[in-house]
Amino acid sequence: MKIALVQMTSGPDIGVNLAYVDSCIRTAAAEGAQFIATPENSDFMVDGKDKKLAMALDEANHPFLQGLSQTAQDLGVTILLGSIAVKVSANKVANRSYLIHPDGTIAARYDKIHLFDVDLPTGESRRESEMVAGGHTAVVVPTEWANFGLTICYDVRFPHLYRTLAKAGATLLAVPSAFTVPTGEMHWHVLLRARAIENGAFVIAPAQCGTHDGGRKTYGHSLVIDPWGRIIAEGGTEPALIYADIDMTEVARFRQAIPSLTHDRDFLLA
């Protein structure tokens, strides 16, 4: 199975971002990719709660979802729309991911559960919970070639979520992201490799890169990781398409060799 990850620098213009993603997906499909994934915040990245709320749209009227649903149908490919801002109330959005079938229908939705509230040593402060309504439901989506476990960015720091997804049948764990540069340099690779190894699953992580509105910098380095923790494809720090050929039978081979998913035991804390 040939897959592709879209690495991008989302700006403040939804139309420009959609045109870039659509072009990338069409290029990837022409190169034989049957599954293409985009990063978190594919629709736009702006600085400030008021600007984000002013730009957010409800699901029924969101051009990104409508556009990529049509692209999937045009090309007959599966698309993971990493996430877009979906307005759910007057002062909140959902950070929502979509898996889109090749016929253009929505296979699944996932709202980011864990929200990134932090003051970084660099002086950068992020309060995702000020404008984002956190999700409450983990999602596994069966498809003809993999069972997708859907997550977003900061979720990667919560291993119990991935364990739950793997034990529910997930064989491919999606982590579309917009990691900051400082935390990316320290933790990006090791966290994603750990989630693959712990659960004997492929991990795909399409990422934002570059400098965004307000000066925020994201890390890039989109990754495809096999169940053994091997990095089989990696992006750099610029917008790009990252390709990988993956063999989903590798999941069964790993889980037979290291059957840790069946060895969890209840225990007491002394």
VOGU-3710 file (C-alpha; in Angstrom, 3 decimals, decimal comma):
1> mkialvqmts> 0,000/0,000/0,000  1,468/3,328/-1,066  0,601/6,224/1,218  1,449/9,917/1,224  1,628/12,566/3,938  1,091/16,245/3,181  3,493/18,507/5,095  2,458/22,152/4,937  2,652/25,617/6,452  -0,967/26,618/7,027
11> gpdigvnlay> -1,534/30,343/6,744  -4,564/32,512/7,534  -6,305/32,007/4,157  -8,525/28,896/3,987  -8,763/29,064/0,204  -5,000/29,154/-0,287  -4,489/26,268/2,138  -7,212/24,203/0,458  -5,708/24,786/-2,981  -2,300/23,607/-1,730
21> vdscirtaaa> -3,697/20,468/-0,082  -5,882/19,612/-3,067  -2,887/19,956/-5,403  -0,752/17,743/-3,158  -3,436/15,055/-2,945  -3,874/15,023/-6,711  -0,113/14,745/-7,199  0,114/11,915/-4,663  -2,768/10,033/-6,287  -1,109/10,391/-9,694
31> egaqfiatpe> 2,008/8,812/-8,133  -0,052/5,821/-6,974  -0,863/6,743/-3,367  -4,113/5,182/-2,229  -4,211/6,927/1,141  -3,202/10,555/1,752  -3,124/12,328/5,123  -2,917/16,026/6,022  -1,778/17,688/9,281  -3,601/19,194/12,218
41> nsdfmvdgkd> -5,007/22,666/11,461  -5,014/22,035/7,721  -7,636/24,738/7,146  -5,790/27,650/8,772  -3,460/28,725/11,567  -3,887/32,184/13,050  -2,695/33,838/16,245  -5,348/34,661/18,819  -8,690/33,315/19,978  -10,804/36,070/18,432
51> kklamaldea> -9,271/35,617/14,978  -9,733/31,852/15,113  -13,355/32,059/16,238  -14,096/34,635/13,538  -12,764/32,301/10,842  -14,203/29,006/12,110  -17,192/27,506/10,314  -19,692/24,818/11,195  -19,319/21,399/9,623  -22,129/21,805/7,102
61> nhpflqglsq> -20,556/24,931/5,624  -16,858/24,133/5,872  -15,174/24,427/2,454  -12,229/22,246/3,496  -14,426/19,271/4,309  -16,577/19,802/1,228  -13,526/20,254/-0,981  -11,614/17,192/0,186  -14,730/15,020/0,108  -15,032/15,919/-3,567
71> taqdlgvtil> -11,315/15,310/-4,124  -11,567/11,854/-2,567  -14,500/11,047/-4,828  -12,768/12,427/-7,931  -9,640/10,358/-7,341  -11,012/7,269/-5,580  -8,592/7,627/-2,661  -8,948/7,557/1,115  -8,107/10,885/2,778  -7,353/11,652/6,403
81> lgsiavkvsa> -8,152/15,316/6,906  -5,859/15,763/9,892  -7,979/18,425/11,535  -9,965/21,574/10,917  -11,597/24,094/13,253  -15,321/23,309/13,381  -17,457/25,859/15,189  -19,618/24,142/17,816  -20,799/27,165/19,863  -20,471/30,939/19,997
91> nkvanrsyli> -17,082/30,744/21,716  -15,758/27,239/21,031  -14,562/25,116/18,144  -13,815/21,424/17,899  -10,363/20,423/16,688  -11,846/17,724/14,456  -10,267/15,043/12,271  -12,085/13,259/9,432  -11,471/9,998/7,624  -13,006/10,270/4,162
101> hpdgtiaary> -13,910/7,228/2,045  -12,946/7,020/-1,657  -16,587/7,721/-2,535  -16,387/11,056/-0,710  -18,482/10,072/2,309  -17,262/10,630/5,862  -16,135/7,360/7,441  -15,465/8,849/10,878  -15,005/12,002/12,911  -12,692/12,451/15,881
111> dkihlfdvdl> -12,540/15,461/18,218  -9,165/15,957/19,904  -9,442/14,756/23,493  -6,329/16,197/25,141  -5,870/19,963/24,881  -2,508/21,727/24,856  -2,318/24,297/27,661  1,297/25,184/28,415  3,872/27,856/29,188  7,104/26,923/27,398
121> ptgesrrese> 10,639/27,818/28,539  10,926/29,957/25,390  8,201/32,247/26,736  5,617/30,918/24,292  2,207/30,316/25,880  -0,583/28,205/24,418  -4,110/27,781/25,811  -5,959/25,464/23,458  -8,785/25,000/25,967  -9,705/28,690/25,770
131> mvagghtavv> -11,230/28,147/22,347  -11,405/24,373/21,811  -14,041/22,035/23,208  -12,268/18,786/24,043  -13,601/15,497/22,708  -14,723/12,567/24,844  -14,707/9,569/22,501  -11,868/7,433/21,165  -12,389/6,300/17,573  -11,319/3,178/15,651
141> vptewanfgl> -12,382/2,989/12,008  -12,313/-0,343/10,124  -11,379/-0,057/6,444  -10,531/-2,650/3,820  -6,786/-2,415/4,449  -6,304/-1,099/8,001  -8,163/-0,295/11,195  -7,471/3,371/11,885  -7,049/4,743/15,393  -7,651/8,486/15,194
151> ticydvrfph> -5,764/10,928/17,424  -4,392/14,467/17,115  -1,042/15,985/18,156  -0,942/16,440/21,980  -2,813/13,137/22,373  0,540/11,449/21,667  1,634/12,159/25,255  -1,145/9,962/26,669  -0,158/6,326/25,985  -3,302/4,847/27,532
161> lyrtlakaga> -5,331/6,322/24,661  -3,229/4,439/22,118  -3,364/1,241/24,161  -7,144/1,504/24,178  -7,221/2,004/20,409  -4,863/-0,923/19,746  -6,827/-3,271/22,018  -9,971/-2,218/20,140  -8,356/-3,392/16,909  -6,428/-0,392/15,567
171> tllavpsaft> -3,515/-1,404/13,321  -2,619/2,098/12,115  -2,449/5,039/14,518  -2,837/8,512/13,012  -1,256/11,509/14,762  -1,723/14,614/12,555  0,127/17,401/14,334  1,334/20,973/14,634  4,201/20,422/17,097  6,177/23,473/18,195
181> vptgemhwhv> 9,879/23,506/17,362  11,276/23,239/20,932  9,108/20,272/21,929  9,505/18,732/18,498  13,275/18,724/18,769  13,122/17,040/22,173  10,176/14,644/21,960  8,635/14,203/18,494  10,534/11,151/17,287  10,746/9,301/20,588
191> llraraieng> 7,059/9,696/21,452  5,846/8,519/18,059  8,257/5,584/17,927  7,169/4,574/21,431  3,471/4,589/20,458  4,287/2,295/17,512  6,385/-0,147/19,544  4,058/-0,279/22,565  1,084/-1,167/20,416  2,594/-3,070/17,496
201> afviapaqcg> 1,014/-0,686/15,013  1,995/1,598/12,180  2,088/5,282/13,130  1,588/8,048/10,601  2,149/11,662/11,616  1,625/14,357/8,954  2,914/17,625/10,373  2,838/21,375/10,047  6,159/23,108/9,388  7,614/26,596/9,152
211> thdggrktyg> 6,471/29,962/10,494  2,785/30,817/10,855  0,665/33,872/11,617  1,945/35,594/14,752  5,405/34,035/14,448  4,586/30,561/15,735  7,062/27,995/14,411  6,210/24,324/13,855  8,634/21,434/13,638  7,764/19,512/10,461
221> hslvidpwgr> 9,464/16,091/10,190  6,306/14,195/9,184  6,841/10,513/9,979  5,766/7,026/8,969  6,848/4,424/11,544  6,427/0,655/11,369  5,342/-1,576/14,308  8,993/-2,276/15,212  9,622/1,425/15,718  11,585/1,869/12,500
231> iiaeggtepa> 11,171/5,206/10,708  10,396/4,295/7,115  9,709/7,823/5,835  10,436/11,291/7,195  9,893/14,839/5,993  12,210/17,767/6,593  11,346/21,296/7,666  9,754/22,563/4,426  6,352/21,876/2,796  6,521/18,564/0,946
241> liyadidmte> 4,863/15,298/0,040  6,259/12,297/1,930  5,681/8,839/0,444  5,932/5,384/1,986  5,073/1,830/0,990  3,639/-0,035/3,965  2,841/-3,706/4,435  0,020/-4,082/6,950  0,857/-7,763/7,481  3,837/-6,476/9,470
251> varfrqaips> 1,416/-5,721/12,312  0,504/-9,403/12,704  4,166/-10,403/12,542  5,109/-7,968/15,299  2,179/-8,880/17,538  2,988/-12,570/17,214  6,642/-11,993/18,078  5,925/-9,536/20,922  2,346/-10,219/22,119  2,310/-7,508/24,790
261> lthdrdflla> -1,248/-6,430/23,916  -2,443/-9,712/25,418  -0,270/-9,493/28,542  -1,745/-6,472/30,353  -2,593/-7,350/33,950  -4,546/-5,544/36,630  -2,454/-4,508/39,615  -2,630/-2,653/42,895  -0,607/0,395/43,908  1,128/-0,221/47,212
//
